[in-house]
């Protein structure tokens, strides 16, 4: 098992595929190429991005990150490129954007597939070296930033469907890195679980039955789901040994390939899975998204794309 820390975040891995991936990261990090990290939600894309910065020639400079799905589209431009005082209602001060804050360093944009077409054009221009204006500004800003982007979407399919610009896709993916899902690197499950348990409850340990169950499960929510299961089990446990009874309710009965990501290539099954999870969470979208291992914004997009808003069920926030 290897345990490292990338910009303050620990990374634990034992599988051969992850050791090879980290070796690749060390190799490409010293370049200035834009990197596109793909993989299922919760698989560890941000850790990989942090590793790129850690091993890069910019490691002593700024690391700045943003989840593109976390902000409304009308605020994203201001967040990335900054704004001048009075540029819009509420702009009481001049604010530099994340590109300026990351100058000479690294900017990580997660969920890049959620960018609207107008922002895709602006981002492409900056990546091609063009100066830009802050929102409401009259003076151009020039920066030197290494961009890393990540997505759990199939951007090549988004390009074919006209949802993502082809030129931006090729500009972002100068070096593509795919992070495998946890079910494809099962040697990482036990080391990760033990790392999280030691963090939550020092001195506690898993029973062999629990370790067998963790290793047998397919983890549709990947590392994030594993982290949540360990955290809950450590809270429920009465003694120093985590038993099957301490696992979250229903976990011991879950079957393989039960999550959304396993069904992504099968639209009808994906739709039914989303409906089932929304019913289980009484329409609470954030809880459903957490259980499915995707962001709330991605879940909302899928609800719209499948025309599910009118289903006879609650759809809460």
C-alpha positions in Angstrom: 0.0 0.0 0.0 1.2 3.5 -0.8 0.0 6.6 1.1 0.8 10.0 0.0 -0.5 13.5 0.5 -1.3 15.9 -2.4 -1.9 19.5 -1.4 -3.1 18.6 2.1 -5.3 15.7 1.0 -4.2 12.1 1.7 -4.2 9.6 -1.1 -4.2 5.8 -0.4 -3.9 3.2 -3.1 -2.6 -0.3 -3.4 -3.8 -1.5 -6.8 -1.5 -1.9 -9.7 -3.7 0.2 -12.0 -3.6 3.2 -9.6 0.2 2.9 -9.1 0.6 3.0 -12.9 -1.8 6.0 -13.0 0.3 7.9 -10.4 3.4 7.1 -12.4 1.8 8.6 -15.5 0.8 11.7 -13.5 4.4 12.2 -12.4 5.5 12.0 -16.0 2.9 14.4 -17.5 2.9 16.9 -14.6 6.1 18.5 -15.6 4.6 19.6 -18.9 2.3 22.6 -19.3 -0.2 20.6 -21.3 -3.9 20.9 -20.4 -5.2 17.7 -18.8 -8.7 16.3 -18.9 -9.5 13.8 -16.2 -12.5 11.6 -16.7 -14.1 9.0 -14.5 -17.3 8.2 -12.6 -18.4 10.5 -9.8 -16.6 9.9 -6.6 -13.7 7.9 -8.2 -11.0 10.3 -7.2 -10.6 12.7 -10.0 -9.8 15.7 -7.8 -7.0 13.7 -6.0 -5.5 13.0 -9.4 -5.7 16.7 -10.3 -4.0 17.6 -7.0 -1.3 15.1 -7.7 -0.6 16.8 -11.1 -0.1 20.1 -9.3 2.0 18.4 -6.6 4.4 17.0 -9.1 4.4 20.0 -11.5 6.9 22.8 -11.8 4.2 25.1 -10.5 3.9 23.2 -7.2 5.2 26.2 -5.2 2.5 28.5 -6.8 -1.2 28.7 -6.3 -3.7 25.8 -6.5 -7.2 27.1 -7.2 -10.2 24.8 -7.7 -13.9 25.3 -8.7 -16.8 23.0 -9.3 -18.5 24.4 -12.4 -21.8 22.8 -11.4 -21.9 24.4 -8.0 -22.6 27.9 -9.2 -25.5 29.4 -11.2 -24.5 30.2 -14.7 -24.9 33.9 -14.2 -22.3 33.9 -11.4 -19.8 31.6 -13.1 -18.3 34.2 -15.4 -17.7 36.6 -12.5 -16.1 33.8 -10.4 -13.7 32.8 -13.2 -12.8 36.2 -14.7 -13.6 38.6 -11.9 -15.6 41.8 -11.9 -15.3 45.5 -11.4 -17.1 47.5 -8.7 -20.6 48.3 -9.9 -20.5 45.8 -12.7 -23.9 44.4 -11.5 -26.2 44.6 -8.6 -24.3 43.5 -5.5 -20.8 44.1 -7.0 -19.8 46.4 -4.2 -16.0 45.9 -4.6 -13.6 45.0 -7.3 -13.0 41.2 -7.3 -10.2 39.3 -9.1 -11.3 36.1 -10.8 -10.0 32.6 -10.2 -7.8 32.8 -13.3 -6.0 35.8 -11.7 -5.7 34.0 -8.4 -4.2 31.0 -10.1 -1.7 33.1 -12.1 1.6 31.1 -12.4 -0.1 28.2 -10.8 -2.9 25.7 -11.5 -6.6 26.1 -11.9 -8.8 23.0 -11.6 -12.3 23.1 -13.1 -14.4 20.1 -12.0 -17.6 19.2 -13.8 -16.4 21.0 -16.9 -19.2 19.4 -18.9 -21.7 21.6 -17.3 -20.4 24.8 -18.8 -22.9 26.7 -20.9 -22.0 27.4 -24.6 -21.2 31.1 -23.9 -18.7 30.2 -21.2 -17.2 27.5 -23.3 -16.3 30.2 -25.9 -14.7 32.5 -23.3 -12.8 29.6 -21.7 -11.4 28.5 -25.1 -10.2 32.0 -25.9 -8.3 32.2 -22.6 -6.8 28.8 -23.1 -5.5 29.9 -26.5 -3.7 32.7 -24.8 -6.0 35.6 -25.3 -6.3 38.4 -22.7 -9.8 39.0 -21.2 -11.8 41.6 -19.4 -13.3 41.3 -16.0 -17.1 41.6 -16.0 -17.7 45.4 -16.3 -14.0 46.0 -16.9 -12.2 48.1 -19.5 -8.6 46.9 -18.9 -7.5 43.5 -20.3 -6.1 40.9 -18.0 -3.4 38.4 -19.0 -2.5 35.3 -17.0 -0.3 32.3 -17.1 -2.3 29.4 -15.8 -2.0 25.6 -16.1 -5.6 24.3 -16.5 -6.8 20.9 -15.4 -10.4 19.9 -16.1 -12.5 16.9 -14.9 -15.8 15.5 -15.8 -17.9 12.4 -15.2 -19.7 12.9 -18.6 -18.8 11.5 -22.0 -17.6 14.7 -23.6 -17.1 13.1 -27.0 -20.8 12.2 -27.0 -21.6 15.7 -25.8 -19.6 17.0 -28.8 -21.6 14.7 -31.2 -24.8 15.9 -29.7 -23.9 19.6 -30.0 -23.8 20.2 -26.2 -20.0 20.8 -26.0 -17.7 22.6 -28.4 -15.4 20.3 -30.4 -12.6 22.8 -30.4 -12.7 23.2 -26.6 -12.9 19.5 -26.1 -9.7 18.9 -28.1 -8.0 21.9 -26.3 -8.9 20.5 -22.9 -7.8 16.9 -23.7 -4.2 17.5 -24.7 -3.4 14.8 -22.2 -6.4 12.6 -21.2 -6.3 10.7 -17.9 -9.1 8.2 -17.0 -9.6 7.3 -13.4 -11.0 3.7 -13.1 -14.0 3.1 -10.8 -13.4 1.5 -7.5 -14.9 -1.8 -8.7 -12.1 -2.1 -11.2 -9.4 -1.7 -8.5 -10.6 -3.8 -5.7 -7.2 -4.0 -4.1 -7.8 -0.4 -3.0 -11.0 -1.1 -1.1 -9.6 -2.4 2.2 -6.7 0.1 2.5 -9.1 3.0 1.8 -11.6 1.6 4.3 -9.0 1.1 7.0 -7.6 4.6 6.4 -11.1 6.2 6.8 -11.8 4.1 9.9 -8.5 5.2 11.5 -9.4 8.8 10.8 -12.9 8.4 12.3 -12.3 6.0 15.2 -8.7 5.4 16.1 -8.2 1.9 17.5 -11.3 0.4 15.8 -11.1 -2.4 13.3 -13.3 -4.3 10.8 -14.4 -7.8 11.3 -13.4 -10.2 8.5 -17.1 -10.5 7.6 -17.3 -6.7 7.0 -14.1 -6.7 5.0 -15.5 -9.5 2.8 -18.7 -7.6 2.3 -16.9 -4.4 1.4 -14.8 -6.2 -1.1 -17.8 -7.9 -2.7 -19.8 -4.8 -3.2 -19.5 -2.9 -6.5 -19.5 0.6 -5.1 -21.5 2.6 -7.7 -20.7 5.7 -5.7 -17.0 4.8 -5.7 -14.6 6.1 -3.1 -17.1 8.7 -1.9 -19.7 6.0 -1.1 -17.1 3.9 0.6 -16.1 6.9 2.8 -19.7 7.5 3.8 -20.3 3.8 4.6 -17.2 3.7 6.9 -18.2 6.9 8.6 -21.7 5.7 9.4 -20.4 2.3 10.6 -17.9 4.0 12.9 -20.8 6.1 14.4 -23.1 3.1 14.8 -20.4 0.8 16.3 -20.7 0.0 20.0 -17.4 -1.8 20.4 -13.9 -1.6 18.9 -14.8 -4.1 16.1 -17.0 -3.0 13.2 -19.5 -5.8 12.5 -22.1 -6.4 9.8 -24.8 -5.0 12.2 -22.9 -1.7 12.2 -23.2 -1.2 8.4 -25.8 1.2 7.2 -29.3 -0.2 7.0 -29.8 -2.4 4.0 -26.1 -2.3 2.9 -25.5 -6.0 3.7 -28.4 -7.0 1.3 -27.3 -4.8 -1.6 -26.4 -6.6 -4.8 -23.7 -6.1 -7.3 -24.0 -3.3 -10.0 -26.8 -1.7 -8.1 -25.9 1.9 -8.8 -26.5 4.5 -11.5 -23.0 4.5 -13.0 -23.2 0.8 -13.8 -26.3 1.5 -15.8 -25.1 4.7 -17.6 -25.0 3.0 -21.0 -28.6 1.7 -20.6 -31.0 4.7 -20.6 -34.1 2.8 -19.7 -32.5 1.2 -16.7 -30.8 4.4 -15.7 -34.2 6.2 -15.8 -35.8 3.5 -13.6 -32.9 3.6 -11.2 -33.3 7.3 -10.8 -37.0 6.9 -10.2 -36.4 4.2 -7.6 -33.9 6.2 -5.7 -36.0 9.3 -5.7 -38.9 7.3 -4.3 -36.6 5.9 -1.6 -35.5 9.4 -0.7 -39.1 10.8 -0.9 -38.1 13.1 -3.8 -35.1 14.7 -1.9 -32.8 15.4 -4.8 -29.6 16.0 -2.8 -30.0 12.7 -1.0 -30.8 10.9 -4.2 -27.7 12.4 -5.9 -25.5 11.4 -3.0 -26.8 7.8 -3.2 -26.3 7.7 -6.9 -22.8 9.1 -6.7 -23.5 12.1 -8.9 -24.0 15.9 -8.3 -27.4 17.4 -7.7 -27.1 19.4 -10.8 -26.3 16.3 -12.9 -29.4 14.6 -11.4 -31.6 17.6 -12.2 -30.3 17.5 -15.8 -31.1 13.8 -16.1 -34.6 14.4 -14.7 -35.2 16.9 -17.3 -33.7 14.9 -20.1 -35.9 11.9 -19.3 -39.0 14.0 -18.9 -39.4 12.8 -15.3 -40.5 16.1 -13.7 -44.2 15.1 -14.2 -43.9 11.7 -12.6 -46.4 10.9 -9.9 -43.9 11.3 -7.1 -42.5 14.1 -5.0 -39.4 15.9 -6.4 -38.0 17.9 -3.5 -34.9 20.0 -3.4 
